Amino acid sequence: MENDVIFIGKKPVMSYVLAVLTHLNSGNDKAVIKARGSTISTAVDVSQVVINKFMKDLKISNIEVGTEELDGKDGGKRNVSFISIVLNK
């Protein structure tokens, strides 16, 4: 499962689209797009570009959303939202 994960960061959308396409074209049947906080919208954009523009046979098999508690820079705890989108051939 961990080998199927593409973590979304601050790069342009097409960088992650290419990562997903490369992963799926390497013989894998599943890709998991994961993002936290402000990059959640980028994760949604990546999934939609991959499905609508490049691989129309892909299906979203699962979407998980939630909140993780992380250590803040000031030593306290903070809550950060996350999304996990599973794409299957």
N, CA, C and O atoms as CSV, one atom per row, in Angstrom:
chain,resi,resn,atom,element,x,y,z
A,1,MET,N,N,0.829,-1.201,0.000
A,1,MET,CA,C,0.000,0.000,0.000
A,1,MET,C,C,0.864,1.251,0.000
A,1,MET,O,O,0.599,2.177,-0.766
A,2,GLU,N,N,1.891,1.300,0.842
A,2,GLU,CA,C,2.717,2.499,0.933
A,2,GLU,C,C,3.438,2.791,-0.383
A,2,GLU,O,O,3.743,3.948,-0.672
A,3,ASN,N,N,3.715,1.761,-1.182
A,3,ASN,CA,C,4.367,1.988,-2.465
A,3,ASN,C,C,3.442,2.644,-3.472
A,3,ASN,O,O,3.905,3.195,-4.470
A,4,ASP,N,N,2.139,2.592,-3.225
A,4,ASP,CA,C,1.162,3.156,-4.147
A,4,ASP,C,C,0.822,4.609,-3.830
A,4,ASP,O,O,-0.017,5.194,-4.516
A,5,VAL,N,N,1.440,5.211,-2.819
A,5,VAL,CA,C,1.055,6.535,-2.332
A,5,VAL,C,C,1.848,7.637,-3.035
A,5,VAL,O,O,3.072,7.574,-3.140
A,6,ILE,N,N,1.120,8.644,-3.512
A,6,ILE,CA,C,1.717,9.859,-4.049
A,6,ILE,C,C,1.308,10.987,-3.098
A,6,ILE,O,O,0.127,11.315,-2.984
A,7,PHE,N,N,2.293,11.575,-2.419
A,7,PHE,CA,C,2.020,12.656,-1.480
A,7,PHE,C,C,2.024,13.986,-2.228
A,7,PHE,O,O,2.938,14.270,-3.002
A,8,ILE,N,N,1.002,14.791,-1.991
A,8,ILE,CA,C,0.855,16.068,-2.669
A,8,ILE,C,C,1.494,17.167,-1.823
A,8,ILE,O,O,1.294,17.241,-0.611
A,9,GLY,N,N,2.272,18.022,-2.503
A,9,GLY,CA,C,2.922,19.146,-1.842
A,9,GLY,C,C,2.631,20.436,-2.584
A,9,GLY,O,O,1.500,20.667,-3.013
A,10,LYS,N,N,3.634,21.272,-2.738
A,10,LYS,CA,C,3.459,22.611,-3.311
A,10,LYS,C,C,3.824,22.721,-4.791
A,10,LYS,O,O,3.773,23.814,-5.354
A,11,LYS,N,N,4.191,21.611,-5.428
A,11,LYS,CA,C,4.532,21.651,-6.849
A,11,LYS,C,C,3.275,21.879,-7.685
A,11,LYS,O,O,2.162,21.774,-7.170
A,12,PRO,N,N,3.444,22.192,-8.973
A,12,PRO,CA,C,2.278,22.354,-9.861
A,12,PRO,C,C,1.503,21.042,-10.026
A,12,PRO,O,O,2.053,19.952,-9.864
A,13,VAL,N,N,0.237,21.174,-10.347
A,13,VAL,CA,C,-0.664,20.020,-10.492
A,13,VAL,C,C,-0.104,18.994,-11.472
A,13,VAL,O,O,-0.140,17.794,-11.201
A,14,MET,N,N,0.412,19.455,-12.603
A,14,MET,CA,C,0.862,18.522,-13.640
A,14,MET,C,C,2.053,17.675,-13.185
A,14,MET,O,O,2.261,16.585,-13.717
A,15,SER,N,N,2.825,18.143,-12.232
A,15,SER,CA,C,3.917,17.325,-11.693
A,15,SER,C,C,3.370,16.073,-11.021
A,15,SER,O,O,3.922,14.984,-11.176
A,16,TYR,N,N,2.290,16.233,-10.282
A,16,TYR,CA,C,1.677,15.100,-9.588
A,16,TYR,C,C,0.871,14.235,-10.538
A,16,TYR,O,O,0.794,13.021,-10.349
A,17,VAL,N,N,0.262,14.839,-11.567
A,17,VAL,CA,C,-0.433,14.063,-12.595
A,17,VAL,C,C,0.565,13.133,-13.271
A,17,VAL,O,O,0.272,11.956,-13.479
A,18,LEU,N,N,1.733,13.648,-13.612
A,18,LEU,CA,C,2.771,12.827,-14.227
A,18,LEU,C,C,3.216,11.706,-13.294
A,18,LEU,O,O,3.446,10.584,-13.746
A,19,ALA,N,N,3.341,11.992,-12.003
A,19,ALA,CA,C,3.729,10.962,-11.030
A,19,ALA,C,C,2.689,9.849,-10.961
A,19,ALA,O,O,3.044,8.672,-10.907
A,20,VAL,N,N,1.405,10.213,-10.962
A,20,VAL,CA,C,0.330,9.213,-10.915
A,20,VAL,C,C,0.332,8.382,-12.193
A,20,VAL,O,O,0.236,7.156,-12.136
A,21,LEU,N,N,0.442,9.042,-13.348
A,21,LEU,CA,C,0.443,8.323,-14.625
A,21,LEU,C,C,1.635,7.381,-14.738
A,21,LEU,O,O,1.492,6.251,-15.205
A,22,THR,N,N,2.806,7.838,-14.316
A,22,THR,CA,C,4.002,6.996,-14.334
A,22,THR,C,C,3.813,5.779,-13.443
A,22,THR,O,O,4.167,4.663,-13.823
A,23,HIS,N,N,3.258,5.994,-12.262
A,23,HIS,CA,C,3.024,4.891,-11.330
A,23,HIS,C,C,2.065,3.860,-11.926
A,23,HIS,O,O,2.325,2.658,-11.870
A,24,LEU,N,N,0.967,4.332,-12.493
A,24,LEU,CA,C,-0.034,3.417,-13.043
A,24,LEU,C,C,0.460,2.719,-14.312
A,24,LEU,O,O,0.106,1.566,-14.559
A,25,ASN,N,N,1.270,3.401,-15.113
A,25,ASN,CA,C,1.795,2.795,-16.346
A,25,ASN,C,C,2.975,1.871,-16.087
A,25,ASN,O,O,3.474,1.229,-17.011
A,26,SER,N,N,3.423,1.798,-14.843
A,26,SER,CA,C,4.516,0.894,-14.467
A,26,SER,C,C,3.998,-0.463,-14.024
A,26,SER,O,O,4.735,-1.238,-13.415
A,27,GLY,N,N,2.742,-0.759,-14.320
A,27,GLY,CA,C,2.182,-2.058,-13.996
A,27,GLY,C,C,1.375,-2.096,-12.709
A,27,GLY,O,O,0.896,-3.160,-12.316
A,28,ASN,N,N,1.216,-0.965,-12.050
A,28,ASN,CA,C,0.419,-0.919,-10.823
A,28,ASN,C,C,-1.051,-0.680,-11.165
A,28,ASN,O,O,-1.365,0.074,-12.086
A,29,ASP,N,N,-1.945,-1.323,-10.421
A,29,ASP,CA,C,-3.378,-1.171,-10.659
A,29,ASP,C,C,-4.018,-0.130,-9.756
A,29,ASP,O,O,-5.200,0.182,-9.904
A,30,LYS,N,N,-3.233,0.415,-8.809
A,30,LYS,CA,C,-3.804,1.337,-7.833
A,30,LYS,C,C,-2.832,2.470,-7.549
A,30,LYS,O,O,-1.618,2.272,-7.511
A,31,ALA,N,N,-3.389,3.673,-7.349
A,31,ALA,CA,C,-2.609,4.827,-6.902
A,31,ALA,C,C,-3.402,5.522,-5.808
A,31,ALA,O,O,-4.614,5.700,-5.928
A,32,VAL,N,N,-2.716,5.915,-4.738
A,32,VAL,CA,C,-3.350,6.615,-3.624
A,32,VAL,C,C,-2.770,8.025,-3.572
A,32,VAL,O,O,-1.562,8.204,-3.417
A,33,ILE,N,N,-3.634,9.014,-3.703
A,33,ILE,CA,C,-3.222,10.415,-3.648
A,33,ILE,C,C,-3.523,10.914,-2.243
A,33,ILE,O,O,-4.672,10.876,-1.803
A,34,LYS,N,N,-2.492,11.385,-1.533
A,34,LYS,CA,C,-2.675,11.866,-0.163
A,34,LYS,C,C,-2.223,13.310,-0.050
A,34,LYS,O,O,-1.220,13.713,-0.640
A,35,ALA,N,N,-2.991,14.093,0.730
A,35,ALA,CA,C,-2.652,15.500,0.941
A,35,ALA,C,C,-3.162,15.958,2.300
A,35,ALA,O,O,-4.102,15.391,2.858
A,36,ARG,N,N,-2.517,16.998,2.816
A,36,ARG,CA,C,-2.928,17.610,4.083
A,36,ARG,C,C,-3.108,19.108,3.897
A,36,ARG,O,O,-2.464,19.731,3.052
A,37,GLY,N,N,-3.996,19.670,4.703
A,37,GLY,CA,C,-4.147,21.123,4.778
A,37,GLY,C,C,-4.472,21.783,3.457
A,37,GLY,O,O,-5.397,21.379,2.751
A,38,SER,N,N,-3.692,22.810,3.129
A,38,SER,CA,C,-3.979,23.626,1.951
A,38,SER,C,C,-3.732,22.905,0.628
A,38,SER,O,O,-4.118,23.412,-0.425
A,39,THR,N,N,-3.097,21.736,0.661
A,39,THR,CA,C,-2.843,21.002,-0.586
A,39,THR,C,C,-3.981,20.034,-0.944
A,39,THR,O,O,-3.900,19.324,-1.947
A,40,ILE,N,N,-5.033,20.008,-0.130
A,40,ILE,CA,C,-6.165,19.118,-0.406
A,40,ILE,C,C,-6.797,19.447,-1.760
A,40,ILE,O,O,-7.129,18.541,-2.524
A,41,SER,N,N,-6.964,20.725,-2.057
A,41,SER,CA,C,-7.572,21.090,-3.340
A,41,SER,C,C,-6.699,20.650,-4.511
A,41,SER,O,O,-7.224,20.295,-5.567
A,42,THR,N,N,-5.386,20.666,-4.347
A,42,THR,CA,C,-4.481,20.188,-5.395
A,42,THR,C,C,-4.674,18.691,-5.611
A,42,THR,O,O,-4.658,18.222,-6.750
A,43,ALA,N,N,-4.856,17.934,-4.523
A,43,ALA,CA,C,-5.076,16.490,-4.637
A,43,ALA,C,C,-6.350,16.196,-5.434
A,43,ALA,O,O,-6.369,15.292,-6.270
A,44,VAL,N,N,-7.393,16.950,-5.177
A,44,VAL,CA,C,-8.651,16.771,-5.917
A,44,VAL,C,C,-8.428,17.106,-7.391
A,44,VAL,O,O,-8.893,16.380,-8.270
A,45,ASP,N,N,-7.717,18.203,-7.663
A,45,ASP,CA,C,-7.423,18.583,-9.042
A,45,ASP,C,C,-6.624,17.501,-9.757
A,45,ASP,O,O,-6.915,17.184,-10.910
A,46,VAL,N,N,-5.626,16.933,-9.095
A,46,VAL,CA,C,-4.802,15.870,-9.688
A,46,VAL,C,C,-5.664,14.676,-10.062
A,46,VAL,O,O,-5.557,14.153,-11.171
A,47,SER,N,N,-6.521,14.240,-9.139
A,47,SER,CA,C,-7.372,13.075,-9.421
A,47,SER,C,C,-8.293,13.337,-10.608
A,47,SER,O,O,-8.493,12.457,-11.445
A,48,GLN,N,N,-8.849,14.532,-10.685
A,48,GLN,CA,C,-9.775,14.842,-11.762
A,48,GLN,C,C,-9.068,14.988,-13.107
A,48,GLN,O,O,-9.608,14.562,-14.128
A,49,VAL,N,N,-7.887,15.572,-13.133
A,49,VAL,CA,C,-7.134,15.685,-14.388
A,49,VAL,C,C,-6.743,14.303,-14.889
A,49,VAL,O,O,-6.870,14.019,-16.080
A,50,VAL,N,N,-6.268,13.440,-13.997
A,50,VAL,CA,C,-5.872,12.083,-14.401
A,50,VAL,C,C,-7.065,11.345,-14.990
A,50,VAL,O,O,-6.953,10.730,-16.050
A,51,ILE,N,N,-8.208,11.400,-14.309
A,51,ILE,CA,C,-9.386,10.649,-14.756
A,51,ILE,C,C,-10.006,11.253,-16.014
A,51,ILE,O,O,-10.331,10.519,-16.947
A,52,ASN,N,N,-10.173,12.565,-16.056
A,52,ASN,CA,C,-10.909,13.188,-17.158
A,52,ASN,C,C,-10.077,13.439,-18.411
A,52,ASN,O,O,-10.632,13.506,-19.507
A,53,LYS,N,N,-8.765,13.578,-18.276
A,53,LYS,CA,C,-7.933,13.925,-19.433
A,53,LYS,C,C,-7.048,12.783,-19.938
A,53,LYS,O,O,-6.753,12.717,-21.131
A,54,PHE,N,N,-6.620,11.884,-19.048
A,54,PHE,CA,C,-5.613,10.910,-19.438
A,54,PHE,C,C,-6.067,9.454,-19.360
A,54,PHE,O,O,-5.800,8.685,-20.284
A,55,MET,N,N,-6.737,9.062,-18.299
A,55,MET,CA,C,-7.107,7.656,-18.112
A,55,MET,C,C,-8.592,7.569,-17.751
A,55,MET,O,O,-8.955,7.462,-16.580
A,56,LYS,N,N,-9.425,7.617,-18.759
A,56,LYS,CA,C,-10.870,7.647,-18.531
A,56,LYS,C,C,-11.415,6.344,-17.941
A,56,LYS,O,O,-12.544,6.316,-17.450
A,57,ASP,N,N,-10.622,5.262,-17.986
A,57,ASP,CA,C,-11.063,3.990,-17.425
A,57,ASP,C,C,-10.811,3.887,-15.920
A,57,ASP,O,O,-11.244,2.920,-15.294
A,58,LEU,N,N,-10.126,4.854,-15.333
A,58,LEU,CA,C,-9.872,4.836,-13.884
A,58,LEU,C,C,-11.143,5.150,-13.106
A,58,LEU,O,O,-12.012,5.890,-13.568
A,59,LYS,N,N,-11.229,4.578,-11.932
A,59,LYS,CA,C,-12.363,4.829,-11.031
A,59,LYS,C,C,-11.825,5.228,-9.661
A,59,LYS,O,O,-10.776,4.745,-9.234
A,60,ILE,N,N,-12.538,6.101,-8.985
A,60,ILE,CA,C,-12.227,6.420,-7.594
A,60,ILE,C,C,-12.905,5.363,-6.750
A,60,ILE,O,O,-14.133,5.297,-6.703
A,61,SER,N,N,-12.112,4.529,-6.078
A,61,SER,CA,C,-12.693,3.437,-5.296
A,61,SER,C,C,-12.924,3.819,-3.838
A,61,SER,O,O,-13.742,3.196,-3.160
A,62,ASN,N,N,-12.212,4.841,-3.345
A,62,ASN,CA,C,-12.386,5.231,-1.949
A,62,ASN,C,C,-11.849,6.645,-1.752
A,62,ASN,O,O,-10.840,7.034,-2.340
A,63,ILE,N,N,-12.545,7.401,-0.913
A,63,ILE,CA,C,-12.073,8.713,-0.478
A,63,ILE,C,C,-12.182,8.733,1.036
A,63,ILE,O,O,-13.244,8.469,1.600
A,64,GLU,N,N,-11.073,9.048,1.682
A,64,GLU,CA,C,-11.063,9.143,3.144
A,64,GLU,C,C,-10.671,10.570,3.525
A,64,GLU,O,O,-9.696,11.116,3.008
A,65,VAL,N,N,-11.440,11.163,4.431
A,65,VAL,CA,C,-11.109,12.487,4.954
A,65,VAL,C,C,-11.073,12.412,6.470
A,65,VAL,O,O,-11.748,11.585,7.083
A,66,GLY,N,N,-10.281,13.281,7.060
A,66,GLY,CA,C,-10.198,13.279,8.509
A,66,GLY,C,C,-9.283,14.377,9.014
A,66,GLY,O,O,-8.911,15.294,8.282
A,67,THR,N,N,-8.930,14.257,10.288
A,67,THR,CA,C,-8.063,15.229,10.941
A,67,THR,C,C,-6.954,14.496,11.677
A,67,THR,O,O,-7.203,13.514,12.377
A,68,GLU,N,N,-5.734,14.980,11.515
A,68,GLU,CA,C,-4.585,14.444,12.224
A,68,GLU,C,C,-4.093,15.486,13.218
A,68,GLU,O,O,-4.146,16.685,12.946
A,69,GLU,N,N,-3.618,15.031,14.363
A,69,GLU,CA,C,-3.025,15.938,15.341
A,69,GLU,C,C,-1.518,15.916,15.163
A,69,GLU,O,O,-0.887,14.869,15.302
A,70,LEU,N,N,-0.942,17.064,14.856
A,70,LEU,CA,C,0.488,17.174,14.619
A,70,LEU,C,C,1.127,18.082,15.657
A,70,LEU,O,O,0.450,18.888,16.295
A,71,ASP,N,N,2.447,17.942,15.821
A,71,ASP,CA,C,3.181,18.839,16.703
A,71,ASP,C,C,3.399,20.163,15.989
A,71,ASP,O,O,3.873,20.193,14.854
A,72,GLY,N,N,3.052,21.255,16.656
A,72,GLY,CA,C,3.240,22.578,16.083
A,72,GLY,C,C,4.648,23.078,16.293
A,72,GLY,O,O,5.418,22.480,17.045
A,73,LYS,N,N,4.996,24.173,15.634
A,73,LYS,CA,C,6.333,24.752,15.758
A,73,LYS,C,C,6.591,25.288,17.156
A,73,LYS,O,O,7.737,25.345,17.602
A,74,ASP,N,N,5.526,25.682,17.849
A,74,ASP,CA,C,5.667,26.239,19.199
A,74,ASP,C,C,5.675,25.152,20.275
A,74,ASP,O,O,5.682,25.469,21.465
A,75,GLY,N,N,5.673,23.889,19.881
A,75,GLY,CA,C,5.696,22.789,20.831
A,75,GLY,C,C,4.331,22.267,21.203
A,75,GLY,O,O,4.225,21.226,21.851
A,76,GLY,N,N,3.275,22.969,20.806
A,76,GLY,CA,C,1.911,22.526,21.092
A,76,GLY,C,C,1.388,21.604,20.012
A,76,GLY,O,O,2.103,21.258,19.072
A,77,LYS,N,N,0.154,21.215,20.152
A,77,LYS,CA,C,-0.498,20.350,19.166
A,77,LYS,C,C,-1.397,21.198,18.276
A,77,LYS,O,O,-1.944,22.213,18.707
A,78,ARG,N,N,-1.539,20.761,17.015
A,78,ARG,CA,C,-2.470,21.425,16.111
A,78,ARG,C,C,-3.154,20.375,15.249
A,78,ARG,O,O,-2.584,19.321,14.965
A,79,ASN,N,N,-4.362,20.670,14.843
A,79,ASN,CA,C,-5.138,19.762,14.004
A,79,ASN,C,C,-4.994,20.156,12.538
A,79,ASN,O,O,-5.083,21.331,12.182
A,80,VAL,N,N,-4.770,19.147,11.696
A,80,VAL,CA,C,-4.628,19.372,10.262
A,80,VAL,C,C,-5.526,18.385,9.535
A,80,VAL,O,O,-5.496,17.186,9.812
A,81,SER,N,N,-6.327,18.895,8.604
A,81,SER,CA,C,-7.205,18.039,7.801
A,81,SER,C,C,-6.395,17.289,6.752
A,81,SER,O,O,-5.349,17.761,6.306
A,82,PHE,N,N,-6.895,16.101,6.357
A,82,PHE,CA,C,-6.231,15.328,5.306
A,82,PHE,C,C,-7.275,14.692,4.407
A,82,PHE,O,O,-8.442,14.552,4.772
A,83,ILE,N,N,-6.816,14.307,3.208
A,83,ILE,CA,C,-7.649,13.550,2.272
A,83,ILE,C,C,-6.787,12.457,1.653
A,83,ILE,O,O,-5.592,12.642,1.421
A,84,SER,N,N,-7.412,11.328,1.392
A,84,SER,CA,C,-6.768,10.215,0.713
A,84,SER,C,C,-7.721,9.738,-0.388
A,84,SER,O,O,-8.844,9.322,-0.102
A,85,ILE,N,N,-7.275,9.798,-1.632
A,85,ILE,CA,C,-8.104,9.422,-2.781
A,85,ILE,C,C,-7.478,8.186,-3.430
A,85,ILE,O,O,-6.322,8.227,-3.849
A,86,VAL,N,N,-8.232,7.094,-3.516
A,86,VAL,CA,C,-7.736,5.847,-4.101
A,86,VAL,C,C,-8.267,5.715,-5.526
A,86,VAL,O,O,-9.477,5.719,-5.752
A,87,LEU,N,N,-7.349,5.597,-6.482
A,87,LEU,CA,C,-7.705,5.384,-7.889
A,87,LEU,C,C,-7.361,3.961,-8.288
A,87,LEU,O,O,-6.259,3.487,-8.011
A,88,ASN,N,N,-8.300,3.274,-8.939
A,88,ASN,CA,C,-8.093,1.889,-9.401
A,88,ASN,C,C,-8.379,1.787,-10.871
A,88,ASN,O,O,-9.242,2.481,-11.409
A,89,LYS,N,N,-7.620,0.886,-11.533
A,89,LYS,CA,C,-7.877,0.597,-12.953
A,89,LYS,C,C,-9.098,-0.273,-13.088
A,89,LYS,O,O,-9.483,-0.628,-14.202
